[in-house]
Amino acid sequence: MRKFVINCLVLGLALGLGACSSTKVRPPAPVVTRDVAPSTPVVPAGFYRVQPGDTLVGIASRYGTDWRTLAQWNQLANPNKLEIDQVLRVKPEAQVNAKSGSPAQAPAASGVVVKPVTDGAPAASEPAPQQSMIKEDAPSKPMGTIQLIWPAEGPIVSRFDGNNNKGVGIGGKLGTPVMAAGDGRVVYAGAGLRGYGNLVIIKHDDTFLTAYAHNQALLVKEDQVVKQGQRIAEMGNTEADQVKLHFEVRQLGKPVDPLQYLPAR
């Protein structure tokens, strides 16, 4: 089973997702360790500095983007290998070097360079290491809303608090149907995000995505288009202390209270 560490979820998950590479890579994303300098310049808006334990899927989830889009933006030769302190472009509006075949470059004042990582020896050192984890960006301007339905029948067993719980828990029995809360496209379906078990992530538009965790079985595949109410999984207890669906809503990659978008019960 594909295991890798992420600092935040998905719901990571996506997802201002864009173009994808033709080859699907399921990253457990090991990180190459190297010596670091004593000080760290600030990473400019729209960029992110890789931290120990990061994976491309996890970073993409945090910033509402598909991991394949990040790989393309940053010309990553091997999306499974990230380097600690490597600076990645994570927002579509971030300014980058438009020259074909050359690495994207952050604004000069930052002293950081986005560069591809190859399978060979670690790439040349870049200035500025060791920075504390960058938190998810809150929406910078008022955004639209989305009409969702409850993804499963059952009682609420846990509520959103924004810190320890980034979604709501819906109780039920093994095999209880899990449904897409809205129309969209599956951007992740697998068990690679530690702590979420069998997980589905759906991108609804450029602002919102939803995540469905701890399933017993997944009934959809990545890139599949789904309709609101379509059965996408069966409730389970993978990496959970009880049978339940952990359901998240993310706005521009930032977790928000799902109860704000679901019909009152």
Secondary structure, 3 states (H helix, E strand, C coil): CCCECCCCCCCCCCCCCCCCCCCCCCCCCCEECCCCCCCCCCCCCCEEECCCCCCHHHHHHHCCCCHHHHHHHCCCCCCCCEECCCEEECCCCCCCCCCCCCCCECCHHHCCECCCCCCCCCCCCCCCCCCCCCCCCCCCCCCCCCCCCCCCCCCEEECCCCCCCCCEEEECCCCCEEECCCCEEEEEEECCECCCCEEEEEECCCCEEEEEEEECEECCCCCCEECCCCEEEECECCCCCCCEEEEEEEECCEEECHHHCCCCC
